[in-house]
Amino acid sequence: MKKWWITVSALLFAGLAQAQSMGSLQVNGQAGKFQIFQKVKAVRCTIGQRGVCDAPVFFDLNKAQAVPAGAYIVGFENSIHPEVVTVDAGKNVNLYLERVNVPSQVRGQRVRVYRDFSSLVEQKKMYMTMFMMNRHFFRLEKENFGDLYLTGSWERDFVQRFTYETCPKIESYGNISSSAAAVCKAWNTAKDPMGLRELFDFANDGTFQEMWVTFPGDTFASKHPRYLVSSPMSDQDFVSVFPGVYKVQAEGKNMPAVSVKAGNVSQNDRTFGISLNAVRSFISLGSGDCSQARTWKTESRAYCTSDQTEGCDRSQAESCEPM
């Protein structure tokens, strides 16, 4: 009888301890009718340990979801919250989506809305998710959009193969290319998300290239398609997204794309991401006077070529390549 009571007490204590370590997460907003998944995705990760993350949790908008206390990356319809979200035990965290309407400059028959990866804000999200998870946050099919957690098994997962599993053991492969060594050095030595900046080349059209190392130590730049946050919609509709920067473009020849800032997003360029021209074969930048340099690097961006580019103030250059 005593052993039985001890066992029951232990189970009750364990259950109470688990309940006390739970909090809840709620994402509030109204999804656009062309946002077809309409599910929140949250992944708990261990701060300070790269790649130590739980399986994702999926839940509905406007409903509190019980989750273990901890640090979360949170996404909705291919948009990502710009910061790690901390859930404390016994407390509910409310997050809010921002509504993006179609600007008058891009009215048309059909409209696409996608993440603006020329923006430092969206670049930072990419670095944050890759650094914490050692993989991309969303599963993507090359000609599709968004997270494929609701699609069939025949859909091709475009980005989850980019795991950099080769890099921790790259030195054991013998003769490897200098570009592979540079990519893996960036991956292996990154102490924070910004350390991954030299792996990506972000274009103004919403696409980007990612430098990837394959076995046995070769590299190539794989081009990612635009990351849509909705299926194509009419110009009278809207999308709901996490704070960030998005581009809205009407379909048709020579139609302009308008960049839209959604929500209160910090532009502190000491925090956000940077871009790399992957074609440059990872040159080694020299130090010195950068006033006449053709390429320079700041804390916010790498391989700057214009002072007009966000985060590329030449006076803040850390290093440069002479003319």
C-alpha positions, 0 to 999 in steps of 0.5 A: 500500500505504501509503495502504491501511494509513493508511486501515485504521489510521484505521478501526481507530482510529475503531472503538477510539475509539467503543468506548472512548466506550461504556458500558452501562445496565441496569434491573433488576426484574420487570415485573407481568404487566399491564405489557404493553410491558415495555421500557426506554426511554432517551434521551440528551440534551446537558446545557446545550442544550435539545432536543438529544437522540438517538433513543430506545433500547429494551431489555429488563429485566435485560440490559446495553444498550451505549449511548454515554456521556452523560446519559440520561432513562430510563423504563419503562412510563410511569414515569420515573427521577427524575434524569438518569442519567449513563453513563460510558465503559467502565462499566455503570450499574444502575438498579432498579425498585420494586414497588408492591402494591395497598394493603388500602384499595383492594381491588376487582375491578379496580385502576388504578395511575397517576402521582400528579401532585399530588406534587412528585416527579412534577411534577419529572419532567415539567419535567425531560423537557420542559426537556431534550427540548422535548417529552414523553418518552412518546407517549400516546393519549388513551384509552390509557396508556404509550409507544406504541412498540409500537402500530399507526400508527393510534393517535393520539399525544396529547401529541407535538403540544405542542412550543412551536415557536411561542414562539421566533418569537412576537414576529413574529406582531404582536398576540398575547394576554397569556396567549400572551406569558406562556406563551412568556416562560416557555418562552423564558427558562427556564434550568432545568426549574423555569422551566417551572412556569407551563405546568402545572396539576396536579390531585389526581386524576392529571390535569393541564392544560398551557398551549399556544400555537398559531399565530398566538399563541392559547393554550388549556389541554389536559387530560391524562388520568391516566398509567397505569403498567399496564393494569387489573389484579387486586388480587392483582397488582403493578407495577414502576416507577421511584422516585416517587409513584403512586396506586392506585385500585379501579374503582367508584363513590366508590372512594378512591385511595391515594397510594404512595411507591415507593423512596427519593425526595428531598422537597427542595422547592427541587428539585421542581416546582410547579403553576399554576391555568391559569384565573387567566390568568397574573396578575402577582404583587406583592411584599410581605407575604404573611401575608394573601395569598390566592395566593402563590408559592414556589420549589417551587410557584406559585399556592399557596392553602393552607399544607397543600399540599406546597411551599406554606409561606407563610413561604417565599413569594417573591411574592404577590397581596394579599387 
